[in-house]
């Protein structure tokens, strides 16, 4: 039996999700824009999922727009907000530890004349909301800060930062990439004071290739994908109804168990850290406070990440050496948190879901101990 500890990269779809996808493929294959009954039935599938997502975000259904995933949601939020609000105000504030779907969009805007200010972690690796307040000014059109970092699980001070920014500069658009926080740590759109929120289905046991962007009522952004005017003119293209059906089903299952699942993940993370503490030369790159219970990051000093990752893989244990998106490249995100090259080179990310067990954590730790004995240079 294999052990899957790479849930921050993607999760196994729930049975409920798969059934909903198949039902939509077989029975609700009309075009949701068609005016006849088959179109209306397909549209109903999308509206049911929209309702479930809105309930999870604590907002009205009209604020939820379906996309092809969080990469598109992030691109749309950032490029769309800059286009709509950046004509006179050319400054954007973000962080140095964002996912590439945010950081690359920022680079594109930078090349087009925007001033991008990247807030850094303090020397202890923490982010302080005051640093965001110091970075914004009247010339700022957008602030984008992720909710939970995908590599080390740090919960960013989005709520405090956005609430203060909105009080001081109500015109600034606030965006959060909430992919690793949605249905994993409790939050509501209104508490965050976010105008734009990106989420993805495949991180919560839904299908790949579908996500959503929350757009607060009356917040204007230019559409990134234009065409037939679907999704209330915010995102053109025939909606991926089967994937949207699966997304809604996954959201419902998660909502019913969110607190219980987070407690389970916390138990697993604590068990992992307790076991790793007994091993020589393991440094922890993520904490237990202000940190997602679902993500643990640590360095097995003296053993390169890839060596340990493939050793574990031989034993059918799957972990990550960083984010799946960076495919072996040295993590600029961990560098952004101030880690030394040695620590980055030996970093492993273990990410949980509620299906994992303490027994699996024990198997992982025993395998890491074996790996250390085999590979660490004396
Ligand atoms: N943001 C974060 C924080 C992520 O972890 C990911 C997935 N790696 C994305 C955005 C992109 O999501 P998607 O795969 O749905 O495009």
Boltz pocket constraint, residues with backbone or C-beta under 6 A from the ligand:
constraints:
  - pocket:
      binder: B
      contacts: [[A, 8], [A, 9], [A, 68], [A, 69], [A, 70], [A, 71], [A, 72], [A, 74], [A, 99], [A, 101], [A, 146], [A, 148], [A, 149], [A, 150], [A, 177], [A, 179], [A, 180], [A, 199], [A, 200], [A, 201], [A, 202], [A, 209], [A, 210], [A, 211], [A, 323], [A, 325]]
      max_distance: 6.0
